[in-house]
Every structure is written in structure tokens, then in C-alpha cells.
Amino acid sequence: MRPNDTLTFDNGKVTAMVTEVDIDEIKIEFKTSGVIRDNCPVKLSGAKYGMLPLLKPEDVEDIKDIACKHRFDYICLPCTQTGKDIQEMKLSLTAKGQFISVLAKIDTVEAIH
């Protein structure tokens, strides 16, 4: 995160600009007003999230166990950032011996490559 980066809260309802970045603190200036509710989504414009895993390993195991046990036809994968997210989920489901389709919510252009 750098000065002049834009943050959006609650899917763009409230916006702010980063003014200062320190080792343990980030200062922002709000550009629009509004209510920021608990657990609202926050997005840093232009940020690349590919370094962060979409799901924790235990989440993947839970998904595989439940989806295979109940013979799901497909699962929905929210917030995909890269095509790798989708491929990894497909591979882990196939490794359990079942073909389960993955429906993905595409959040970035990188997710379709």
C-alpha cells in the first residue's frame, strides 16, 4: 500500500485515499461519506492478491469431504483472484475421485487467464 492508493468500502459506497504509510500505521482521508458497517468488503484499487491463498488448507479439505460425501454436481468459489484458484479447487476435487464442476465468481481480469 502506498500514498495516493484508493480504498473502497462496501463495494464502492465509501471511498478513501491513503495519505501516509508507516511500519505499523496507515492514514487515510475519506473522499466520500457514508456508513461503514461491520464486516463490509474493503478493496485496494489495483492491488494484486495472488500471493494470498483463497482458502485455507482446512477449508479445502472440508469442501472436498462435504462435496464428495453428498455427491455435489458443482460448488461455488467466491472471490477468485487468479485462474490458479479455480484450477487448484478442480484438482483437489478430482483427487478425491469425483468430477465436481466449479462455478467461480470472477473478481479480477487475472482470474480468467
N, C-alpha and C positions, 0 to 999 in steps of 0.2 A: 504494500500500500504506500502511495506517495502523495504529497501535496497536490491538490487540484483533481485528484480522483473523485469520481461521483459515487455516492452511495444512494441506493433507493430502498425504501422500506415499504412493506406491504404492497408488493407488486406495482411500485411506482407512485403510490398515493402520497408519499412524503419523500422529498429528496434533500440531500445534504452534500456538501463538498468538504473533502479533507483539507484542513488548513495546516496542521503540523503532525509530524510523526516522530515519536521518541521511542526509546527502547521499551518502555513499559506503558506508553500512553499514546492515544490518537485523539487529536482535537478535530472536531468537525463544526461546520457552520451550516445551519439549515437554510435551504433555499425556498422551501415551501412549508406551509404549516399543516398540521393535522395531528391526529391521534395515532400513536404507535402502540399497538396492542401487544399483549404477551404473545410470545412465540410467533411473531409475524416474520415473514421472509425478509432477509436483508441481502441485497446483491451489490457487489462492487463492479461497476461497469468496466468491461474489458478484461476482467480477471480471468485467469486460466486456473481451473480447479482440477485439472487432470492428475495432479500429484496426490490428491486426496482420494481415498477409496470411497466408492459409492456406498458400499455396505461393509460392515464388519464381518470377519470370518464366521462368527457365531450366527449372524443374521443369514448368511448364505446357507449354512448348514440347516438352520430352522426352515428356511424356504424350501430347500431340497427335500427335507424329511416330510413336511406337510404336503407339498405339491405332489410328490410321488405317492405318498400314502393314500391320498384322496383322488389320485389319477386326474389331476388338473389337465385341461386342454391347453391353457395358457396362463401366464402370470403377467401382471403389470409391473413395470420397472419405472418408478418416477425419477425425475431429475437427472437423467443421463447426461453426462458431460462429454463423453467420447464414445466412439464406436466400440472401443475396448470394453467398456462397461457391459454392453449388450452381449458381445462375444463371450466374455467370461461367464456371464449368467447362463447362456446357452450351453457352454461347455460343461459347466458344473452340473446342470440338469441332465445332460446327455450321459455324463459319467455315472449317474445313478441308474442308467439303463432304460430311461424313458425319454420319449420325444415330447417336450412341452414347449409350445411356442412362447415367445417373449414379446409382449406389447410394450413399447417404450415411449415415454414422454420425452420428446427431444427438446432440450433446453439451449443447446448451442449448435452452431454450424459444424463444429468439430465432431459432434455426435453422429453425423450422417456419413462421416468418412471412415 
